[in-house]
Amino acid sequence: MEKIKVLVNFDHPKVKPIAFERNSRTYKISDINLVYHEREGSQTVFYFYVCDNANSYKLRFEPETLEWFLLEN
């Protein structure tokens, strides 16, 4: 699990990632293929399956801390 920076559009109640930065490189998200959430203890964690026209990625968003993580690519 790698912590990343994500540019996001918050359109209550929706969260839409637009791009993310990893190793000083920016990846523009072209599609959001799947979004789901799970409860982990007292917090809800959101997962986004996204792609950038070349690769697919799984992102994790923790709303209590506003932190984003890259789980798979």
CHARMM-style PDB file with segment names, atoms N, HN, CA, C and O in Angstrom:
ATOM      1  N   MET     1       0.859  -1.173   0.000  1.00  0.00      PROA
ATOM      2  CA  MET     1       0.000   0.000   0.000  1.00  0.00      PROA
ATOM      3  C   MET     1       0.900   1.229   0.000  1.00  0.00      PROA
ATOM      4  O   MET     1       1.689   1.436   0.922  1.00  0.00      PROA
ATOM      5  N   GLU     2       0.771   2.037  -1.042  1.00  0.00      PROA
ATOM      6  HN  GLU     2       0.131   1.869  -1.791  1.00  0.00      PROA
ATOM      7  CA  GLU     2       1.619   3.217  -1.241  1.00  0.00      PROA
ATOM      8  C   GLU     2       0.775   4.485  -1.134  1.00  0.00      PROA
ATOM      9  O   GLU     2      -0.227   4.629  -1.834  1.00  0.00      PROA
ATOM     10  N   LYS     3       1.181   5.400  -0.257  1.00  0.00      PROA
ATOM     11  HN  LYS     3       1.995   5.283   0.312  1.00  0.00      PROA
ATOM     12  CA  LYS     3       0.458   6.658  -0.099  1.00  0.00      PROA
ATOM     13  C   LYS     3       0.692   7.527  -1.341  1.00  0.00      PROA
ATOM     14  O   LYS     3       1.821   7.650  -1.816  1.00  0.00      PROA
ATOM     15  N   ILE     4      -0.392   8.130  -1.863  1.00  0.00      PROA
ATOM     16  HN  ILE     4      -1.309   8.030  -1.477  1.00  0.00      PROA
ATOM     17  CA  ILE     4      -0.294   8.959  -3.054  1.00  0.00      PROA
ATOM     18  C   ILE     4      -1.080  10.250  -2.858  1.00  0.00      PROA
ATOM     19  O   ILE     4      -1.897  10.365  -1.944  1.00  0.00      PROA
ATOM     20  N   LYS     5      -0.816  11.223  -3.738  1.00  0.00      PROA
ATOM     21  HN  LYS     5      -0.152  11.130  -4.480  1.00  0.00      PROA
ATOM     22  CA  LYS     5      -1.587  12.458  -3.778  1.00  0.00      PROA
ATOM     23  C   LYS     5      -2.610  12.323  -4.897  1.00  0.00      PROA
ATOM     24  O   LYS     5      -2.292  11.844  -5.986  1.00  0.00      PROA
ATOM     25  N   VAL     6      -3.858  12.755  -4.618  1.00  0.00      PROA
ATOM     26  HN  VAL     6      -4.116  13.143  -3.734  1.00  0.00      PROA
ATOM     27  CA  VAL     6      -4.927  12.614  -5.597  1.00  0.00      PROA
ATOM     28  C   VAL     6      -5.645  13.949  -5.757  1.00  0.00      PROA
ATOM     29  O   VAL     6      -5.974  14.612  -4.773  1.00  0.00      PROA
ATOM     30  N   LEU     7      -5.885  14.335  -7.009  1.00  0.00      PROA
ATOM     31  HN  LEU     7      -5.617  13.797  -7.808  1.00  0.00      PROA
ATOM     32  CA  LEU     7      -6.719  15.478  -7.326  1.00  0.00      PROA
ATOM     33  C   LEU     7      -8.144  14.954  -7.429  1.00  0.00      PROA
ATOM     34  O   LEU     7      -8.417  14.024  -8.186  1.00  0.00      PROA
ATOM     35  N   VAL     8      -9.059  15.560  -6.657  1.00  0.00      PROA
ATOM     36  HN  VAL     8      -8.837  16.316  -6.041  1.00  0.00      PROA
ATOM     37  CA  VAL     8     -10.404  15.011  -6.512  1.00  0.00      PROA
ATOM     38  C   VAL     8     -11.454  16.100  -6.726  1.00  0.00      PROA
ATOM     39  O   VAL     8     -11.251  17.260  -6.369  1.00  0.00      PROA
ATOM     40  N   ASN     9     -12.572  15.702  -7.313  1.00  0.00      PROA
ATOM     41  HN  ASN     9     -12.738  14.759  -7.603  1.00  0.00      PROA
ATOM     42  CA  ASN     9     -13.742  16.557  -7.402  1.00  0.00      PROA
ATOM     43  C   ASN     9     -14.747  16.033  -6.375  1.00  0.00      PROA
ATOM     44  O   ASN     9     -15.243  14.913  -6.499  1.00  0.00      PROA
ATOM     45  N   PHE    10     -15.045  16.850  -5.360  1.00  0.00      PROA
ATOM     46  HN  PHE    10     -14.642  17.760  -5.260  1.00  0.00      PROA
ATOM     47  CA  PHE    10     -16.050  16.486  -4.364  1.00  0.00      PROA
ATOM     48  C   PHE    10     -17.368  17.127  -4.774  1.00  0.00      PROA
ATOM     49  O   PHE    10     -17.526  18.345  -4.695  1.00  0.00      PROA
ATOM     50  N   ASP    11     -18.315  16.299  -5.215  1.00  0.00      PROA
ATOM     51  HN  ASP    11     -18.187  15.309  -5.279  1.00  0.00      PROA
ATOM     52  CA  ASP    11     -19.643  16.756  -5.593  1.00  0.00      PROA
ATOM     53  C   ASP    11     -20.611  15.999  -4.697  1.00  0.00      PROA
ATOM     54  O   ASP    11     -21.137  14.954  -5.078  1.00  0.00      PROA
ATOM     55  N   HSD    12     -20.841  16.533  -3.508  1.00  0.00      PROA
ATOM     56  HN  HSD    12     -20.414  17.382  -3.198  1.00  0.00      PROA
ATOM     57  CA  HSD    12     -21.565  15.839  -2.447  1.00  0.00      PROA
ATOM     58  C   HSD    12     -22.776  15.109  -2.987  1.00  0.00      PROA
ATOM     59  O   HSD    12     -23.586  15.737  -3.669  1.00  0.00      PROA
ATOM     60  N   PRO    13     -22.947  13.854  -2.733  1.00  0.00      PROA
ATOM     61  CA  PRO    13     -22.108  13.016  -1.868  1.00  0.00      PROA
ATOM     62  C   PRO    13     -21.041  12.245  -2.635  1.00  0.00      PROA
ATOM     63  O   PRO    13     -20.410  11.355  -2.065  1.00  0.00      PROA
ATOM     64  N   LYS    14     -20.823  12.553  -3.892  1.00  0.00      PROA
ATOM     65  HN  LYS    14     -21.336  13.276  -4.355  1.00  0.00      PROA
ATOM     66  CA  LYS    14     -19.881  11.775  -4.702  1.00  0.00      PROA
ATOM     67  C   LYS    14     -18.455  12.295  -4.589  1.00  0.00      PROA
ATOM     68  O   LYS    14     -18.221  13.495  -4.445  1.00  0.00      PROA
ATOM     69  N   VAL    15     -17.515  11.370  -4.658  1.00  0.00      PROA
ATOM     70  HN  VAL    15     -17.705  10.395  -4.775  1.00  0.00      PROA
ATOM     71  CA  VAL    15     -16.085  11.663  -4.691  1.00  0.00      PROA
ATOM     72  C   VAL    15     -15.566  11.128  -6.024  1.00  0.00      PROA
ATOM     73  O   VAL    15     -15.698   9.938  -6.312  1.00  0.00      PROA
ATOM     74  N   LYS    16     -14.974  12.009  -6.837  1.00  0.00      PROA
ATOM     75  HN  LYS    16     -14.867  12.975  -6.603  1.00  0.00      PROA
ATOM     76  CA  LYS    16     -14.517  11.587  -8.157  1.00  0.00      PROA
ATOM     77  C   LYS    16     -13.031  11.921  -8.311  1.00  0.00      PROA
ATOM     78  O   LYS    16     -12.680  13.089  -8.477  1.00  0.00      PROA
ATOM     79  N   PRO    17     -12.148  10.907  -8.257  1.00  0.00      PROA
ATOM     80  CA  PRO    17     -10.726  11.168  -8.489  1.00  0.00      PROA
ATOM     81  C   PRO    17     -10.496  11.550  -9.953  1.00  0.00      PROA
ATOM     82  O   PRO    17     -11.052  10.928 -10.858  1.00  0.00      PROA
ATOM     83  N   ILE    18      -9.683  12.567 -10.174  1.00  0.00      PROA
ATOM     84  HN  ILE    18      -9.232  13.073  -9.439  1.00  0.00      PROA
ATOM     85  CA  ILE    18      -9.410  13.086 -11.513  1.00  0.00      PROA
ATOM     86  C   ILE    18      -8.011  12.697 -11.982  1.00  0.00      PROA
ATOM     87  O   ILE    18      -7.806  12.374 -13.152  1.00  0.00      PROA
ATOM     88  N   ALA    19      -7.049  12.731 -11.053  1.00  0.00      PROA
ATOM     89  HN  ALA    19      -7.216  12.993 -10.102  1.00  0.00      PROA
ATOM     90  CA  ALA    19      -5.659  12.387 -11.366  1.00  0.00      PROA
ATOM     91  C   ALA    19      -4.948  12.049 -10.067  1.00  0.00      PROA
ATOM     92  O   ALA    19      -5.402  12.423  -8.985  1.00  0.00      PROA
ATOM     93  N   PHE    20      -3.827  11.337 -10.181  1.00  0.00      PROA
ATOM     94  HN  PHE    20      -3.459  11.034 -11.060  1.00  0.00      PROA
ATOM     95  CA  PHE    20      -3.017  11.081  -8.990  1.00  0.00      PROA
ATOM     96  C   PHE    20      -1.538  11.182  -9.334  1.00  0.00      PROA
ATOM     97  O   PHE    20      -1.135  11.018 -10.486  1.00  0.00      PROA
ATOM     98  N   GLU    21      -0.742  11.456  -8.309  1.00  0.00      PROA
ATOM     99  HN  GLU    21      -1.069  11.590  -7.374  1.00  0.00      PROA
ATOM    100  CA  GLU    21       0.699  11.610  -8.475  1.00  0.00      PROA
ATOM    101  C   GLU    21       1.416  10.468  -7.776  1.00  0.00      PROA
ATOM    102  O   GLU    21       1.129  10.133  -6.627  1.00  0.00      PROA
ATOM    103  N   ARG    22       2.351   9.886  -8.500  1.00  0.00      PROA
ATOM    104  HN  ARG    22       2.584  10.158  -9.433  1.00  0.00      PROA
ATOM    105  CA  ARG    22       3.152   8.782  -7.964  1.00  0.00      PROA
ATOM    106  C   ARG    22       4.569   8.923  -8.490  1.00  0.00      PROA
ATOM    107  O   ARG    22       4.774   9.022  -9.700  1.00  0.00      PROA
ATOM    108  N   ASN    23       5.552   8.935  -7.594  1.00  0.00      PROA
ATOM    109  HN  ASN    23       5.386   8.855  -6.611  1.00  0.00      PROA
ATOM    110  CA  ASN    23       6.953   9.068  -7.973  1.00  0.00      PROA
ATOM    111  C   ASN    23       7.180  10.276  -8.888  1.00  0.00      PROA
ATOM    112  O   ASN    23       7.873  10.170  -9.900  1.00  0.00      PROA
ATOM    113  N   SER    24       6.601  11.409  -8.532  1.00  0.00      PROA
ATOM    114  HN  SER    24       6.039  11.495  -7.709  1.00  0.00      PROA
ATOM    115  CA  SER    24       6.724  12.674  -9.266  1.00  0.00      PROA
ATOM    116  C   SER    24       6.141  12.629 -10.674  1.00  0.00      PROA
ATOM    117  O   SER    24       6.473  13.475 -11.505  1.00  0.00      PROA
ATOM    118  N   ARG    25       5.289  11.669 -10.951  1.00  0.00      PROA
ATOM    119  HN  ARG    25       5.019  10.981 -10.277  1.00  0.00      PROA
ATOM    120  CA  ARG    25       4.615  11.570 -12.251  1.00  0.00      PROA
ATOM    121  C   ARG    25       3.111  11.652 -12.022  1.00  0.00      PROA
ATOM    122  O   ARG    25       2.587  11.058 -11.080  1.00  0.00      PROA
ATOM    123  N   THR    26       2.419  12.390 -12.885  1.00  0.00      PROA
ATOM    124  HN  THR    26       2.845  12.873 -13.651  1.00  0.00      PROA
ATOM    125  CA  THR    26       0.975  12.543 -12.778  1.00  0.00      PROA
ATOM    126  C   THR    26       0.274  11.605 -13.746  1.00  0.00      PROA
ATOM    127  O   THR    26       0.635  11.519 -14.920  1.00  0.00      PROA
ATOM    128  N   TYR    27      -0.736  10.903 -13.237  1.00  0.00      PROA
ATOM    129  HN  TYR    27      -1.029  10.973 -12.284  1.00  0.00      PROA
ATOM    130  CA  TYR    27      -1.545   9.978 -14.020  1.00  0.00      PROA
ATOM    131  C   TYR    27      -2.956  10.539 -14.095  1.00  0.00      PROA
ATOM    132  O   TYR    27      -3.626  10.664 -13.070  1.00  0.00      PROA
ATOM    133  N   LYS    28      -3.415  10.878 -15.291  1.00  0.00      PROA
ATOM    134  HN  LYS    28      -2.870  10.777 -16.123  1.00  0.00      PROA
ATOM    135  CA  LYS    28      -4.768  11.405 -15.475  1.00  0.00      PROA
ATOM    136  C   LYS    28      -5.742  10.237 -15.590  1.00  0.00      PROA
ATOM    137  O   LYS    28      -5.563   9.344 -16.418  1.00  0.00      PROA
ATOM    138  N   ILE    29      -6.759  10.255 -14.760  1.00  0.00      PROA
ATOM    139  HN  ILE    29      -6.904  10.981 -14.087  1.00  0.00      PROA
ATOM    140  CA  ILE    29      -7.749   9.182 -14.739  1.00  0.00      PROA
ATOM    141  C   ILE    29      -8.759   9.414 -15.857  1.00  0.00      PROA
ATOM    142  O   ILE    29      -9.415  10.454 -15.911  1.00  0.00      PROA
ATOM    143  N   SER    30      -8.874   8.435 -16.743  1.00  0.00      PROA
ATOM    144  HN  SER    30      -8.341   7.590 -16.698  1.00  0.00      PROA
ATOM    145  CA  SER    30      -9.812   8.555 -17.861  1.00  0.00      PROA
ATOM    146  C   SER    30     -11.163   7.925 -17.542  1.00  0.00      PROA
ATOM    147  O   SER    30     -12.192   8.395 -18.027  1.00  0.00      PROA
ATOM    148  N   ASP    31     -11.174   6.864 -16.730  1.00  0.00      PROA
ATOM    149  HN  ASP    31     -10.338   6.482 -16.336  1.00  0.00      PROA
ATOM    150  CA  ASP    31     -12.419   6.175 -16.389  1.00  0.00      PROA
ATOM    151  C   ASP    31     -12.393   5.674 -14.954  1.00  0.00      PROA
ATOM    152  O   ASP    31     -11.352   5.276 -14.431  1.00  0.00      PROA
ATOM    153  N   ILE    32     -13.556   5.704 -14.339  1.00  0.00      PROA
ATOM    154  HN  ILE    32     -14.402   6.027 -14.765  1.00  0.00      PROA
ATOM    155  CA  ILE    32     -13.757   5.058 -13.033  1.00  0.00      PROA
ATOM    156  C   ILE    32     -14.629   3.843 -13.316  1.00  0.00      PROA
ATOM    157  O   ILE    32     -15.799   3.981 -13.675  1.00  0.00      PROA
ATOM    158  N   ASN    33     -14.065   2.668 -13.157  1.00  0.00      PROA
ATOM    159  HN  ASN    33     -13.115   2.556 -12.866  1.00  0.00      PROA
ATOM    160  CA  ASN    33     -14.751   1.434 -13.526  1.00  0.00      PROA
ATOM    161  C   ASN    33     -15.627   0.858 -12.411  1.00  0.00      PROA
ATOM    162  O   ASN    33     -16.651   0.231 -12.684  1.00  0.00      PROA
ATOM    163  N   LEU    34     -15.224   1.070 -11.160  1.00  0.00      PROA
ATOM    164  HN  LEU    34     -14.392   1.578 -10.939  1.00  0.00      PROA
ATOM    165  CA  LEU    34     -15.966   0.501 -10.035  1.00  0.00      PROA
ATOM    166  C   LEU    34     -15.645   1.298  -8.787  1.00  0.00      PROA
ATOM    167  O   LEU    34     -14.501   1.696  -8.566  1.00  0.00      PROA
ATOM    168  N   VAL    35     -16.662   1.529  -7.974  1.00  0.00      PROA
ATOM    169  HN  VAL    35     -17.592   1.206  -8.153  1.00  0.00      PROA
ATOM    170  CA  VAL    35     -16.494   2.169  -6.663  1.00  0.00      PROA
ATOM    171  C   VAL    35     -17.277   1.346  -5.652  1.00  0.00      PROA
ATOM    172  O   VAL    35     -18.430   0.987  -5.889  1.00  0.00      PROA
ATOM    173  N   TYR    36     -16.638   1.050  -4.520  1.00  0.00      PROA
ATOM    174  HN  TYR    36     -15.701   1.341  -4.328  1.00  0.00      PROA
ATOM    175  CA  TYR    36     -17.364   0.380  -3.439  1.00  0.00      PROA
ATOM    176  C   TYR    36     -16.756   0.800  -2.107  1.00  0.00      PROA
ATOM    177  O   TYR    36     -15.670   1.377  -2.066  1.00  0.00      PROA
ATOM    178  N   HSD    37     -17.453   0.513  -1.037  1.00  0.00      PROA
ATOM    179  HN  HSD    37     -18.335   0.044  -1.071  1.00  0.00      PROA
ATOM    180  CA  HSD    37     -16.944   0.862   0.293  1.00  0.00      PROA
ATOM    181  C   HSD    37     -17.094  -0.327   1.228  1.00  0.00      PROA
ATOM    182  O   HSD    37     -17.916  -1.219   1.018  1.00  0.00      PROA
ATOM    183  N   GLU    38     -16.271  -0.304   2.267  1.00  0.00      PROA
ATOM    184  HN  GLU    38     -15.604   0.421   2.437  1.00  0.00      PROA
ATOM    185  CA  GLU    38     -16.298  -1.336   3.307  1.00  0.00      PROA
ATOM    186  C   GLU    38     -16.135  -0.673   4.665  1.00  0.00      PROA
ATOM    187  O   GLU    38     -15.504   0.376   4.789  1.00  0.00      PROA
ATOM    188  N   ARG    39     -16.703  -1.290   5.660  1.00  0.00      PROA
ATOM    189  HN  ARG    39     -17.215  -2.143   5.559  1.00  0.00      PROA
ATOM    190  CA  ARG    39     -16.505  -0.830   7.035  1.00  0.00      PROA
ATOM    191  C   ARG    39     -15.263  -1.505   7.595  1.00  0.00      PROA
ATOM    192  O   ARG    39     -15.082  -2.716   7.460  1.00  0.00      PROA
ATOM    193  N   GLU    40     -14.411  -0.706   8.225  1.00  0.00      PROA
ATOM    194  HN  GLU    40     -14.557   0.277   8.334  1.00  0.00      PROA
ATOM    195  CA  GLU    40     -13.245  -1.224   8.939  1.00  0.00      PROA
ATOM    196  C   GLU    40     -13.297  -0.635  10.340  1.00  0.00      PROA
ATOM    197  O   GLU    40     -12.877   0.500  10.566  1.00  0.00      PROA
ATOM    198  N   GLY    41     -13.806  -1.406  11.257  1.00  0.00      PROA
ATOM    199  HN  GLY    41     -14.147  -2.328  11.073  1.00  0.00      PROA
ATOM    200  CA  GLY    41     -14.018  -0.885  12.600  1.00  0.00      PROA
ATOM    201  C   GLY    41     -15.092   0.185  12.555  1.00  0.00      PROA
ATOM    202  O   GLY    41     -16.208  -0.071  12.104  1.00  0.00      PROA
ATOM    203  N   SER    42     -14.765   1.377  13.016  1.00  0.00      PROA
ATOM    204  HN  SER    42     -13.858   1.586  13.382  1.00  0.00      PROA
ATOM    205  CA  SER    42     -15.735   2.464  13.049  1.00  0.00      PROA
ATOM    206  C   SER    42     -15.694   3.349  11.802  1.00  0.00      PROA
ATOM    207  O   SER    42     -16.521   4.249  11.655  1.00  0.00      PROA
ATOM    208  N   GLN    43     -14.738   3.098  10.903  1.00  0.00      PROA
ATOM    209  HN  GLN    43     -14.066   2.366  11.023  1.00  0.00      PROA
ATOM    210  CA  GLN    43     -14.639   3.951   9.723  1.00  0.00      PROA
ATOM    211  C   GLN    43     -15.076   3.233   8.440  1.00  0.00      PROA
ATOM    212  O   GLN    43     -15.022   2.006   8.348  1.00  0.00      PROA
ATOM    213  N   THR    44     -15.501   4.013   7.473  1.00  0.00      PROA
ATOM    214  HN  THR    44     -15.545   5.009   7.548  1.00  0.00      PROA
ATOM    215  CA  THR    44     -15.836   3.511   6.149  1.00  0.00      PROA
ATOM    216  C   THR    44     -14.690   3.856   5.215  1.00  0.00      PROA
ATOM    217  O   THR    44     -14.228   4.997   5.200  1.00  0.00      PROA
ATOM    218  N   VAL    45     -14.228   2.892   4.440  1.00  0.00      PROA
ATOM    219  HN  VAL    45     -14.603   1.965   4.452  1.00  0.00      PROA
ATOM    220  CA  VAL    45     -13.127   3.074   3.499  1.00  0.00      PROA
ATOM    221  C   VAL    45     -13.678   2.861   2.093  1.00  0.00      PROA
ATOM    222  O   VAL    45     -14.456   1.936   1.861  1.00  0.00      PROA
ATOM    223  N   PHE    46     -13.274   3.717   1.156  1.00  0.00      PROA
ATOM    224  HN  PHE    46     -12.642   4.469   1.344  1.00  0.00      PROA
ATOM    225  CA  PHE    46     -13.754   3.646  -0.216  1.00  0.00      PROA
ATOM    226  C   PHE    46     -12.659   3.131  -1.133  1.00  0.00      PROA
ATOM    227  O   PHE    46     -11.484   3.455  -0.961  1.00  0.00      PROA
ATOM    228  N   TYR    47     -13.058   2.319  -2.115  1.00  0.00      PROA
ATOM    229  HN  TYR    47     -14.012   2.056  -2.255  1.00  0.00      PROA
ATOM    230  CA  TYR    47     -12.139   1.760  -3.106  1.00  0.00      PROA
ATOM    231  C   TYR    47     -12.595   2.180  -4.499  1.00  0.00      PROA
ATOM    232  O   TYR    47     -13.785   2.150  -4.814  1.00  0.00      PROA
ATOM    233  N   PHE    48     -11.639   2.567  -5.318  1.00  0.00      PROA
ATOM    234  HN  PHE    48     -10.672   2.591  -5.062  1.00  0.00      PROA
ATOM    235  CA  PHE    48     -11.908   3.012  -6.676  1.00  0.00      PROA
ATOM    236  C   PHE    48     -11.039   2.209  -7.630  1.00  0.00      PROA
ATOM    237  O   PHE    48      -9.818   2.169  -7.479  1.00  0.00      PROA
ATOM    238  N   TYR    49     -11.659   1.574  -8.604  1.00  0.00      PROA
ATOM    239  HN  TYR    49     -12.651   1.606  -8.727  1.00  0.00      PROA
ATOM    240  CA  TYR    49     -10.933   0.940  -9.699  1.00  0.00      PROA
ATOM    241  C   TYR    49     -10.967   1.921 -10.859  1.00  0.00      PROA
ATOM    242  O   TYR    49     -12.032   2.219 -11.399  1.00  0.00      PROA
ATOM    243  N   VAL    50      -9.783   2.429 -11.243  1.00  0.00      PROA
ATOM    244  HN  VAL    50      -8.918   2.188 -10.803  1.00  0.00      PROA
ATOM    245  CA  VAL    50      -9.694   3.476 -12.258  1.00  0.00      PROA
ATOM    246  C   VAL    50      -8.695   3.069 -13.338  1.00  0.00      PROA
ATOM    247  O   VAL    50      -7.921   2.128 -13.161  1.00  0.00      PROA
ATOM    248  N   CYS    51      -8.725   3.792 -14.463  1.00  0.00      PROA
ATOM    249  HN  CYS    51      -9.354   4.555 -14.607  1.00  0.00      PROA
ATOM    250  CA  CYS    51      -7.716   3.568 -15.500  1.00  0.00      PROA
ATOM    251  C   CYS    51      -7.329   4.900 -16.127  1.00  0.00      PROA
ATOM    252  O   CYS    51      -8.034   5.900 -15.994  1.00  0.00      PROA
ATOM    253  N   ASP    52      -6.182   4.884 -16.817  1.00  0.00      PROA
ATOM    254  HN  ASP    52      -5.610   4.071 -16.925  1.00  0.00      PROA
ATOM    255  CA  ASP    52      -5.627   6.088 -17.433  1.00  0.00      PROA
ATOM    256  C   ASP    52      -5.387   5.922 -18.934  1.00  0.00      PROA
ATOM    257  O   ASP    52      -4.448   6.505 -19.476  1.00  0.00      PROA
ATOM    258  N   ASN    53      -6.208   5.150 -19.598  1.00  0.00      PROA
ATOM    259  HN  ASN    53      -6.971   4.677 -19.158  1.00  0.00      PROA
ATOM    260  CA  ASN    53      -6.090   4.814 -21.023  1.00  0.00      PROA
ATOM    261  C   ASN    53      -4.990   3.809 -21.321  1.00  0.00      PROA
ATOM    262  O   ASN    53      -4.908   3.317 -22.447  1.00  0.00      PROA
ATOM    263  N   ALA    54      -4.145   3.489 -20.352  1.00  0.00      PROA
ATOM    264  HN  ALA    54      -4.211   3.889 -19.438  1.00  0.00      PROA
ATOM    265  CA  ALA    54      -3.073   2.516 -20.573  1.00  0.00      PROA
ATOM    266  C   ALA    54      -3.061   1.425 -19.505  1.00  0.00      PROA
ATOM    267  O   ALA    54      -2.826   0.256 -19.809  1.00  0.00      PROA
ATOM    268  N   ASN    55      -3.313   1.808 -18.261  1.00  0.00      PROA
ATOM    269  HN  ASN    55      -3.504   2.759 -18.014  1.00  0.00      PROA
ATOM    270  CA  ASN    55      -3.224   0.870 -17.141  1.00  0.00      PROA
ATOM    271  C   ASN    55      -4.414   1.029 -16.205  1.00  0.00      PROA
ATOM    272  O   ASN    55      -5.103   2.049 -16.215  1.00  0.00      PROA
ATOM    273  N   SER    56      -4.636   0.003 -15.399  1.00  0.00      PROA
ATOM    274  HN  SER    56      -4.076  -0.826 -15.390  1.00  0.00      PROA
ATOM    275  CA  SER    56      -5.690   0.029 -14.386  1.00  0.00      PROA
ATOM    276  C   SER    56      -5.062   0.121 -13.003  1.00  0.00      PROA
ATOM    277  O   SER    56      -3.959  -0.376 -12.773  1.00  0.00      PROA
ATOM    278  N   TYR    57      -5.784   0.767 -12.081  1.00  0.00      PROA
ATOM    279  HN  TYR    57      -6.680   1.171 -12.268  1.00  0.00      PROA
ATOM    280  CA  TYR    57      -5.279   0.981 -10.727  1.00  0.00      PROA
ATOM    281  C   TYR    57      -6.418   0.801  -9.732  1.00  0.00      PROA
ATOM    282  O   TYR    57      -7.585   1.039 -10.045  1.00  0.00      PROA
ATOM    283  N   LYS    58      -6.052   0.374  -8.523  1.00  0.00      PROA
ATOM    284  HN  LYS    58      -5.105   0.181  -8.268  1.00  0.00      PROA
ATOM    285  CA  LYS    58      -7.007   0.309  -7.425  1.00  0.00      PROA
ATOM    286  C   LYS    58      -6.555   1.321  -6.379  1.00  0.00      PROA
ATOM    287  O   LYS    58      -5.446   1.232  -5.850  1.00  0.00      PROA
ATOM    288  N   LEU    59      -7.430   2.287  -6.087  1.00  0.00      PROA
ATOM    289  HN  LEU    59      -8.330   2.360  -6.516  1.00  0.00      PROA
ATOM    290  CA  LEU    59      -7.127   3.332  -5.117  1.00  0.00      PROA
ATOM    291  C   LEU    59      -7.985   3.149  -3.879  1.00  0.00      PROA
ATOM    292  O   LEU    59      -9.110   2.655  -3.956  1.00  0.00      PROA
ATOM    293  N   ARG    60      -7.446   3.553  -2.741  1.00  0.00      PROA
ATOM    294  HN  ARG    60      -6.533   3.954  -2.679  1.00  0.00      PROA
ATOM    295  CA  ARG    60      -8.155   3.476  -1.466  1.00  0.00      PROA
ATOM    296  C   ARG    60      -8.221   4.887  -0.890  1.00  0.00      PROA
ATOM    297  O   ARG    60      -7.218   5.601  -0.845  1.00  0.00      PROA
ATOM    298  N   PHE    61      -9.413   5.278  -0.450  1.00  0.00      PROA
ATOM    299  HN  PHE    61     -10.227   4.699  -0.486  1.00  0.00      PROA
ATOM    300  CA  PHE    61      -9.623   6.588   0.164  1.00  0.00      PROA
ATOM    301  C   PHE    61     -10.147   6.399   1.580  1.00  0.00      PROA
ATOM    302  O   PHE    61     -11.126   5.689   1.808  1.00  0.00      PROA
ATOM    303  N   GLU    62      -9.471   7.051   2.533  1.00  0.00      PROA
ATOM    304  HN  GLU    62      -8.675   7.628   2.348  1.00  0.00      PROA
ATOM    305  CA  GLU    62      -9.881   7.009   3.933  1.00  0.00      PROA
ATOM    306  C   GLU    62     -10.428   8.386   4.304  1.00  0.00      PROA
ATOM    307  O   GLU    62      -9.645   9.297   4.577  1.00  0.00      PROA
ATOM    308  N   PRO    63     -11.744   8.562   4.321  1.00  0.00      PROA
ATOM    309  CA  PRO    63     -12.325   9.894   4.526  1.00  0.00      PROA
ATOM    310  C   PRO    63     -12.050  10.520   5.888  1.00  0.00      PROA
ATOM    311  O   PRO    63     -12.062  11.745   6.009  1.00  0.00      PROA
ATOM    312  N   GLU    64     -11.805   9.718   6.905  1.00  0.00      PROA
ATOM    313  HN  GLU    64     -11.795   8.723   6.806  1.00  0.00      PROA
ATOM    314  CA  GLU    64     -11.536  10.294   8.228  1.00  0.00      PROA
ATOM    315  C   GLU    64     -10.209  11.038   8.264  1.00  0.00      PROA
ATOM    316  O   GLU    64     -10.074  12.034   8.974  1.00  0.00      PROA
ATOM    317  N   THR    65      -9.221  10.557   7.498  1.00  0.00      PROA
ATOM    318  HN  THR    65      -9.330   9.747   6.922  1.00  0.00      PROA
ATOM    319  CA  THR    65      -7.900  11.199   7.468  1.00  0.00      PROA
ATOM    320  C   THR    65      -7.643  11.918   6.143  1.00  0.00      PROA
ATOM    321  O   THR    65      -6.642  12.620   6.003  1.00  0.00      PROA
ATOM    322  N   LEU    66      -8.549  11.745   5.165  1.00  0.00      PROA
ATOM    323  HN  LEU    66      -9.363  11.174   5.279  1.00  0.00      PROA
ATOM    324  CA  LEU    66      -8.426  12.290   3.813  1.00  0.00      PROA
ATOM    325  C   LEU    66      -7.173  11.785   3.101  1.00  0.00      PROA
ATOM    326  O   LEU    66      -6.595  12.492   2.276  1.00  0.00      PROA
ATOM    327  N   GLU    67      -6.760  10.568   3.419  1.00  0.00      PROA
ATOM    328  HN  GLU    67      -7.229   9.993   4.089  1.00  0.00      PROA
ATOM    329  CA  GLU    67      -5.575   9.981   2.798  1.00  0.00      PROA
ATOM    330  C   GLU    67      -5.970   9.018   1.683  1.00  0.00      PROA
ATOM    331  O   GLU    67      -6.992   8.335   1.750  1.00  0.00      PROA
ATOM    332  N   TRP    68      -5.115   8.988   0.644  1.00  0.00      PROA
ATOM    333  HN  TRP    68      -4.285   9.543   0.589  1.00  0.00      PROA
ATOM    334  CA  TRP    68      -5.294   8.107  -0.513  1.00  0.00      PROA
ATOM    335  C   TRP    68      -4.112   7.166  -0.614  1.00  0.00      PROA
ATOM    336  O   TRP    68      -2.981   7.521  -0.279  1.00  0.00      PROA
ATOM    337  N   PHE    69      -4.397   5.940  -1.088  1.00  0.00      PROA
ATOM    338  HN  PHE    69      -5.315   5.651  -1.359  1.00  0.00      PROA
ATOM    339  CA  PHE    69      -3.350   4.933  -1.248  1.00  0.00      PROA
ATOM    340  C   PHE    69      -3.537   4.211  -2.577  1.00  0.00      PROA
ATOM    341  O   PHE    69      -4.660   3.992  -3.031  1.00  0.00      PROA
ATOM    342  N   LEU    70      -2.426   3.850  -3.185  1.00  0.00      PROA
ATOM    343  HN  LEU    70      -1.513   4.028  -2.816  1.00  0.00      PROA
ATOM    344  CA  LEU    70      -2.446   2.993  -4.374  1.00  0.00      PROA
ATOM    345  C   LEU    70      -2.263   1.564  -3.888  1.00  0.00      PROA
ATOM    346  O   LEU    70      -1.270   1.249  -3.231  1.00  0.00      PROA
ATOM    347  N   LEU    71      -3.218   0.699  -4.211  1.00  0.00      PROA
ATOM    348  HN  LEU    71      -4.024   0.955  -4.745  1.00  0.00      PROA
ATOM    349  CA  LEU    71      -3.165  -0.690  -3.776  1.00  0.00      PROA
ATOM    350  C   LEU    71      -2.667  -1.619  -4.867  1.00  0.00      PROA
ATOM    351  O   LEU    71      -1.886  -2.532  -4.601  1.00  0.00      PROA
ATOM    352  N   GLU    72      -3.119  -1.390  -6.106  1.00  0.00      PROA
ATOM    353  HN  GLU    72      -3.754  -0.648  -6.322  1.00  0.00      PROA
ATOM    354  CA  GLU    72      -2.745  -2.265  -7.217  1.00  0.00      PROA
ATOM    355  C   GLU    72      -2.584  -1.428  -8.473  1.00  0.00      PROA
ATOM    356  O   GLU    72      -3.256  -0.416  -8.675  1.00  0.00      PROA
ATOM    357  N   ASN    73      -1.652  -1.901  -9.319  1.00  0.00      PROA
ATOM    358  HN  ASN    73      -1.107  -2.723  -9.155  1.00  0.00      PROA
ATOM    359  CA  ASN    73      -1.559  -1.318 -10.664  1.00  0.00      PROA
ATOM    360  C   ASN    73      -1.068  -2.357 -11.614  1.00  0.00      PROA
ATOM    361  OT1 ASN    73      -0.915  -2.083 -12.804  1.00  0.00      PROA
TER     362      ASN     73
END
